[in-house]
Amino acid sequence: MPLPIIGNLFSVWLNLRRLKYHHVVWQEWSRQYGEVLGLQLGCINLVVVSGADRIKEVLSREVFNGRPDGFFYTLRSFGKKIGIVFADGPSWNSTRRVALKYLKTFGYGTASMEALITEECSELIKLRMQDAGEPIEMDHMFDIPVVNILWRIVAGKRYDLKDDRLRKICYLIKRSFKVVDMSGGIINFFPYLRHIIPGYTGYRELKELHHSMYMFIKNVIREHESTIKYDKPRDVIDAFLIEMAENKDRSAATVTDAELQVVCLDLLQAGMETVSNTAVFLALHCMRDEDVQMRLHREIDDVIGERVPQLADRGRMVYTEAVILEALRISSVAAVGIPHMAVQDAQLGSYIIPRGTFILLALHDLHNGPQWEDPHLFNPERFISNSGKLISPDSFLPFGCGRRRCIGEALARSELFLFLTHLLQSFHLETPPGDPQPSTDPVNGVTLSAKPFRASFHLETPPGDPQPSTDPVNGVTLSAKPFRAVFKPRATGFN
């Protein structure tokens, strides 16, 4: 039962102190009250939907395809529902269609996209070669490579993996996902409090974060405007600018200046945060389970060998693909997905969901609930059938479904596969001596991320490889049979 004015906020606060994570609070209450959990949070009505059937119903019905118009969600887009992620209706359909068209024009989903991912993987390998064996902070390792891949298509530019400017932008993006949770927090439930306690509500920090990110985006757009050739678009931003110039009557324009900025922010934030976080969790579980890492090494050796990994290898690397799926399942970094909103009164099960109600989907619970055997155990073989083929259970929806299915799914799957195979082709991941084993407990926020940990990238063979043979390979000269060795820094006694 809600209390006057604050609704269920006090209950949420009490349970959050006990359970630490919003998605665990929703999970516990859903176990108690059912798959359709109704809450009043300040001035907002919120429904948390659990269970595969109910979640799929929400994702497949047009009436639930709206996006919330709460203050938190529109704060990042100049007070309007524009862009791709938090927009809906005809404007969303139009912008999404145009953005996808231009993304595909400049390589999204093509062989050139694979080349971009491979280049970033190679640059990351070179960087890790320079510090092989040394402890490396993992929580930001994939940020710049992931941004580079999509930003090359969007803005025609890549950044060095040590570029301080882009490191700052990646930090701002990550921080923007940690100020509140996906329900929007106190700034969403009582927007007027931003005028009274702007620091406590997160309003001041969010404004500063968005201002800095938009300054970066505006500068990139200005650079394009000063160098653009209207008969030869170089990237997505060029294509948008040309279309905007051809529709000088702003009422007829497909995209406005503000919307172009929001689209760029959507692609930066959504394109980096979830993939980068999942890649970190993927490395974390490889470090925690030596058997998993050894099997990955063997499959990479058997299928790929010493050549460059390719996306075409996926069909023959069932175990590697299963490891990626298991990382997507167990981490579920988008714990409640992106919020939906009922655009009209609609029935869900035996309940009427009023128009304007915000809807969160309990995806973390869906992927870590009792319908899975030993759900908290990292077990890639749950995605492999008895006949050795890859399977995807009905209760596995890491990218959603329906019209709101993530448009970056193909890119995310490709990135995770190529990052994993490139890294484990060259290195064996270990916990540095003296460091604790990485924790699987996430950091709470709009998305879940791994707690900071370090890894050592060793140029070595996992335990279990045979002793190198002394028998030579015959020829004009004798050579050693192929073998792998460990290259670790040796203490010299010098500082």
C-alpha positions in Angstrom: 0.0 0.0 0.0 1.4 3.5 -0.9 1.7 6.2 1.7 0.3 9.7 0.9 2.4 11.8 -1.4 5.6 9.7 -1.3 3.8 6.4 -2.2 6.1 3.4 -1.9 9.3 5.4 -1.8 10.0 4.7 1.9 9.6 1.0 1.3 11.9 1.1 -1.6 14.5 3.0 0.4 14.3 0.5 3.3 14.6 -2.5 1.1 17.4 -1.0 -1.0 19.5 -0.5 2.1 19.0 -4.2 2.9 19.3 -5.7 -0.7 21.7 -3.1 -2.2 20.3 -3.3 -5.8 17.1 -2.0 -7.3 16.6 -5.1 -9.5 16.8 -7.3 -6.4 14.2 -5.3 -4.6 11.8 -5.7 -7.6 12.7 -9.4 -7.8 11.8 -10.0 -4.1 8.6 -8.1 -4.3 7.6 -9.8 -7.6 8.1 -13.2 -5.8 5.7 -12.0 -3.1 3.1 -10.1 -5.1 3.2 -11.6 -8.7 4.4 -10.9 -12.2 2.7 -7.5 -12.4 4.0 -5.4 -9.6 2.3 -2.0 -9.2 4.1 0.8 -7.4 3.5 4.5 -6.7 6.8 6.4 -6.6 6.1 10.0 -5.8 4.1 11.4 -8.7 4.8 8.4 -10.9 2.9 5.2 -11.3 5.4 2.3 -12.1 4.8 -1.3 -13.0 7.5 -3.9 -12.9 6.8 -6.9 -15.2 8.3 -10.3 -14.6 8.2 -13.7 -16.3 9.0 -14.5 -19.9 5.4 -14.5 -21.2 4.5 -11.2 -19.6 7.7 -9.5 -20.7 7.3 -10.7 -24.3 3.7 -9.5 -24.2 4.8 -6.0 -23.2 7.5 -6.0 -25.9 5.2 -7.2 -28.6 2.2 -4.9 -28.1 2.1 -1.4 -29.7 0.2 0.0 -26.7 3.3 -0.5 -24.5 5.9 0.8 -27.0 5.9 4.3 -25.5 8.8 5.9 -23.7 8.4 7.7 -20.3 8.1 11.4 -20.3 9.5 11.8 -16.8 11.9 14.6 -16.0 14.9 12.4 -15.8 14.4 10.9 -19.3 13.8 14.2 -21.0 16.5 16.1 -19.1 19.2 14.6 -21.4 17.3 15.7 -24.6 16.5 19.4 -24.1 13.2 18.6 -22.4 11.8 16.8 -25.4 11.2 13.2 -26.4 13.6 13.2 -29.4 16.4 10.9 -30.7 16.2 7.1 -30.7 16.4 5.7 -27.2 13.9 7.7 -25.3 11.6 8.9 -28.1 8.4 7.3 -29.4 5.6 7.8 -31.9 6.0 9.1 -35.5 9.2 11.1 -34.7 10.9 8.0 -33.3 9.8 5.9 -36.3 11.2 8.6 -38.7 14.5 9.2 -36.9 15.2 5.5 -36.3 14.6 4.7 -40.0 16.8 7.5 -41.2 19.6 6.7 -38.7 19.6 3.0 -39.6 19.7 3.9 -43.3 22.8 6.1 -42.8 24.5 3.7 -40.5 24.1 0.9 -43.1 25.3 3.3 -45.9 28.6 3.8 -44.0 29.3 0.3 -43.1 27.0 -0.9 -40.2 26.3 -4.6 -40.6 28.8 -5.0 -43.5 32.3 -6.4 -44.0 33.7 -3.0 -43.5 32.3 -3.0 -39.9 34.1 -6.2 -39.2 37.3 -4.5 -40.4 36.7 -1.7 -38.0 36.2 -4.1 -35.1 39.3 -6.1 -36.1 41.4 -2.9 -36.2 40.4 -1.9 -32.7 41.1 -5.5 -31.5 44.6 -5.3 -33.0 45.3 -1.9 -31.4 44.2 -3.3 -28.1 46.4 -6.3 -28.5 49.4 -4.1 -29.2 48.7 -2.0 -26.1 48.5 -5.2 -23.9 51.7 -6.5 -25.5 53.5 -3.4 -24.1 52.5 -4.2 -20.6 52.2 -8.0 -20.7 52.3 -9.5 -17.2 51.6 -6.2 -15.5 48.3 -5.6 -13.6 45.8 -3.7 -15.7 42.6 -2.0 -14.5 39.8 -3.7 -16.4 36.8 -1.5 -15.8 37.6 1.0 -18.6 39.7 -1.2 -20.9 37.1 -1.6 -23.6 35.6 1.9 -23.5 37.6 3.7 -26.2 37.8 0.6 -28.6 34.0 0.3 -28.4 33.4 4.0 -29.0 35.9 4.0 -31.9 34.1 1.3 -33.8 30.8 3.1 -33.9 32.2 6.6 -34.0 34.2 5.8 -37.2 30.8 5.2 -38.9 29.0 8.2 -37.2 31.8 10.8 -37.2 34.5 9.3 -39.4 37.1 9.5 -36.7 39.0 7.1 -34.4 41.0 8.0 -31.3 44.2 6.6 -29.9 43.5 4.2 -27.1 45.4 6.5 -24.8 43.7 9.7 -25.9 43.0 11.8 -22.8 40.1 13.7 -24.4 38.1 10.5 -25.2 39.0 9.0 -21.9 37.3 11.9 -20.3 34.2 11.5 -22.5 34.1 7.8 -21.7 34.3 8.6 -18.0 31.4 11.1 -18.4 29.3 8.5 -20.2 30.0 5.9 -17.5 29.3 8.4 -14.7 26.0 9.4 -16.3 24.8 5.8 -15.9 25.6 5.8 -12.1 23.9 8.9 -10.8 20.5 7.2 -10.5 18.9 3.9 -11.5 16.7 3.3 -14.5 13.5 4.3 -12.7 14.9 7.8 -12.7 15.5 8.3 -9.0 14.2 11.1 -6.8 14.6 13.7 -9.6 12.0 11.8 -11.5 9.6 11.2 -8.6 9.7 14.8 -7.3 11.1 17.0 -10.1 10.5 20.2 -8.2 13.1 19.2 -5.6 15.9 20.0 -8.1 15.2 23.7 -7.2 15.6 23.0 -3.5 18.3 20.3 -3.2 19.9 20.1 -6.7 23.0 18.2 -5.4 21.1 15.5 -3.5 18.7 14.8 -6.4 21.6 14.3 -8.8 20.2 17.2 -11.0 23.4 19.3 -10.7 25.7 16.5 -11.7 23.5 15.3 -14.5 23.3 18.8 -16.0 27.1 19.1 -15.8 27.6 15.7 -17.4 25.2 16.3 -20.2 26.6 19.8 -20.9 30.1 18.4 -21.2 29.0 15.5 -23.5 27.0 17.9 -25.7 30.0 20.3 -25.9 32.0 17.4 -27.3 29.3 16.5 -29.8 28.7 20.1 -30.9 32.4 20.5 -31.6 32.4 17.4 -33.7 29.3 18.6 -35.7 30.9 22.1 -36.2 34.1 20.4 -37.6 31.8 18.5 -40.1 30.0 21.7 -41.0 33.3 23.5 -41.8 34.7 20.7 -44.0 31.6 19.0 -45.5 31.4 18.3 -49.3 27.7 18.1 -50.1 28.2 15.8 -53.0 30.5 13.4 -51.0 29.2 12.6 -47.5 31.9 10.9 -45.4 29.8 9.6 -42.5 26.5 9.6 -40.7 26.8 13.2 -39.4 27.6 14.4 -42.9 24.5 12.6 -44.3 22.2 14.2 -41.6 23.7 17.6 -42.3 23.1 17.3 -46.0 19.5 16.1 -45.5 18.9 19.1 -43.1 20.3 21.5 -45.7 18.1 20.1 -48.4 15.1 20.7 -46.2 15.7 24.3 -45.3 12.0 24.6 -44.3 12.5 23.4 -40.8 8.9 22.2 -40.5 9.7 19.7 -43.3 13.1 18.6 -42.0 13.4 15.0 -40.9 15.9 15.9 -38.1 16.6 19.2 -36.3 19.9 20.4 -34.9 18.9 19.4 -31.4 17.8 16.0 -32.6 21.0 15.3 -34.4 22.9 16.0 -31.1 20.6 13.7 -29.2 21.0 10.9 -31.9 24.8 11.2 -31.5 24.5 11.1 -27.7 22.2 8.0 -28.0 24.7 6.2 -30.2 27.7 7.2 -27.9 26.0 6.2 -24.7 24.1 3.1 -25.7 26.8 1.9 -28.1 29.5 2.0 -25.4 28.1 1.4 -22.0 26.4 -2.0 -22.4 29.0 -3.6 -24.7 31.9 -2.4 -22.6 30.3 -3.6 -19.3 29.5 -7.0 -20.8 33.0 -7.4 -22.2 34.5 -6.7 -18.7 32.1 -9.3 -17.2 33.2 -11.7 -19.9 36.9 -11.3 -19.0 36.0 -11.5 -15.3 34.3 -14.9 -15.7 37.2 -16.2 -17.8 39.6 -15.3 -15.0 37.4 -16.8 -12.3 37.0 -20.2 -14.1 40.2 -21.7 -15.4 38.4 -24.6 -17.1 36.3 -22.2 -19.2 39.4 -20.2 -20.3 41.3 -23.4 -21.2 38.4 -24.6 -23.3 38.3 -21.3 -25.1 42.0 -21.4 -25.8 41.7 -24.9 -27.2 38.8 -24.0 -29.5 40.6 -20.9 -30.7 43.7 -23.0 -31.4 41.7 -25.7 -33.2 39.5 -23.4 -35.4 41.5 -20.2 -35.8 45.1 -21.1 -35.1 47.5 -18.2 -35.7 45.5 -16.3 -38.4 43.3 -13.3 -37.6 39.9 -14.2 -36.0 36.9 -13.6 -38.3 33.2 -13.4 -37.8 32.9 -16.3 -40.2 34.5 -18.5 -37.5 31.5 -18.2 -35.2 29.6 -21.1 -36.8 32.4 -23.5 -35.9 33.0 -22.1 -32.4 30.0 -23.3 -30.5 31.7 -23.1 -27.1 33.0 -19.6 -27.6 29.5 -18.4 -28.6 28.0 -20.2 -25.6 30.5 -18.4 -23.3 29.3 -15.1 -24.7 25.7 -15.9 -24.3 26.3 -17.0 -20.7 28.0 -13.7 -20.0 25.1 -11.9 -21.4 22.7 -13.9 -19.3 24.4 -13.9 -16.0 25.5 -10.2 -16.1 22.3 -8.8 -17.6 23.8 -5.3 -17.5 20.5 -3.7 -18.6 18.8 -5.2 -15.5 15.3 -3.8 -16.2 15.8 -2.8 -19.9 14.9 0.7 -21.1 11.6 1.8 -19.5 8.4 1.5 -21.6 5.2 3.5 -21.1 1.6 2.6 -21.8 0.3 5.1 -24.4 -3.3 4.1 -23.7 -5.2 2.2 -21.0 -4.4 -1.5 -21.6 -5.0 -4.8 -20.0 -2.0 -6.9 -18.9 -3.0 -10.2 -17.4 -5.9 -9.5 -15.1 -4.9 -5.9 -14.5 -5.6 -2.6 -16.3 -2.4 -0.6 -16.8 -3.5 3.1 -16.9 -2.2 5.4 -19.7 1.1 7.0 -18.8 2.2 4.3 -16.5 6.0 3.6 -16.6 6.9 -0.1 -17.2 10.2 -1.8 -16.2 11.0 -5.3 -17.4 12.7 -7.6 -14.9 15.3 -8.9 -17.4 17.9 -9.7 -14.7 15.4 -11.8 -12.8 14.3 -13.4 -16.1 17.9 -14.4 -16.8 18.8 -15.4 -13.2 15.6 -16.8 -11.9 14.6 -20.4 -10.9 13.7 -21.3 -14.4 17.5 -21.8 -14.9 19.3 -24.6 -13.3 21.9 -23.2 -10.9 21.4 -19.7 -12.3 24.2 -18.1 -10.3 26.7 -20.6 -11.7 28.6 -19.6 -14.9 27.9 -22.5 -17.1 28.2 -22.0 -20.9 27.0 -25.5 -21.6 23.5 -24.5 -20.7 23.5 -23.0 -24.2 24.7 -26.1 -26.0 22.3 -29.0 -26.9 23.1 -32.7 -26.5 23.9 -32.8 -30.2 26.5 -30.0 -29.7 24.5 -27.2 -31.3 24.0 -23.7 -29.9 20.5 -23.1 -28.4 18.7 -20.0 -27.1 16.0 -20.7 -24.5 12.7 -18.7 -24.6 13.6 -17.0 -21.3 16.7 -15.4 -22.8 16.1 -11.9 -24.1 19.4 -9.9 -23.7 18.5 -7.6 -26.6 14.7 -7.6 -26.1 12.3 -8.4 -28.9 9.6 -6.7 -31.0 9.9 -3.3 -32.6 11.9 -2.0 -29.7 14.6 -4.7 -30.1 18.1 -3.2 -29.7 19.3 -2.0 -33.1 22.9 -2.5 -32.0 22.5 -6.3 -31.4 24.5 -7.4 -34.4 27.3 -5.0 -33.6 27.4 -6.0 -29.9 27.6 -9.7 -30.7 30.3 -9.2 -33.3 32.3 -7.0 -30.9 32.1 -9.5 -28.0 33.2 -12.4 -30.3 36.1 -10.6 -31.8 37.4 -9.0 -28.6 37.3 -12.4 -26.8 39.0 -14.4 -29.6 41.7 -11.8 -30.3 42.6 -11.5 -26.6 42.6 -15.2 -25.8 44.5 -16.0 -29.0 47.4 -13.9 -27.6 47.1 -13.9 -23.8 46.1 -15.9 -20.8 44.2 -13.9 -18.2 45.1 -14.2 -14.5 44.4 -12.4 -11.3 47.6 -10.6 -10.3 49.4 -12.0 -7.3 48.0 -10.6 -4.1 44.8 -9.3 -5.7 41.5 -10.8 -4.6 39.5 -12.8 -7.1 37.2 -10.5 -9.0 33.7 -10.1 -7.5 30.6 -11.0 -9.5 28.6 -8.5 -7.4 27.8 -5.5 -9.7 27.8 -1.8 -9.2 24.3 -0.4 -9.2 23.0 2.2 -11.7 21.1 2.7 -14.9 23.1 -0.3 -16.1 25.1 -2.8 -14.0 28.9 -2.8 -14.2 31.6 -4.9 -12.6 33.4 -3.7 -9.4 36.9 -2.5 -10.2 39.4 -5.3 -10.6 42.8 -5.9 -12.2 44.0 -8.6 -14.6 47.4 -9.7 -15.9 47.7 -10.5 -19.6 50.3 -13.2 -19.9 51.8 -14.3 -23.2 51.6 -17.9 -22.2 49.9 -21.3 -22.7 47.2 -22.3 -20.2 48.1 -25.1 -17.9 47.6 -28.5 -19.7 49.6 -27.9 -22.8 52.2 -30.6 -23.5 55.9 -30.0 -22.8 57.6 -28.6 -26.0 59.1 -31.4 -28.1 62.8 -31.6 -28.8 62.1 -33.4 -32.1 62.8 -31.0 -35.0 60.9 -30.3 -38.2 62.9 -31.5 -41.2 63.9 -29.2 -44.0 66.8 -27.3 -45.5 67.3 -26.3 -41.8 65.9 -27.9 -38.7 63.2 -26.0 -36.8 61.3 -26.7 -33.6 57.8 -28.1 -33.7 55.2 -25.4 -32.9 54.8 -24.7 -29.2 53.8 -21.8 -26.9 55.8 -20.2 -24.1 55.3 -17.9 -21.1 56.7 -14.4 -21.3 56.6 -12.8 -17.8 58.5 -9.7 -16.6 61.4 -10.7 -14.3 62.2 -8.7 -11.2 65.6 -7.0 -11.7 66.1 -5.3 -8.4 66.1 -1.9 -10.0 63.3 0.7 -9.6 
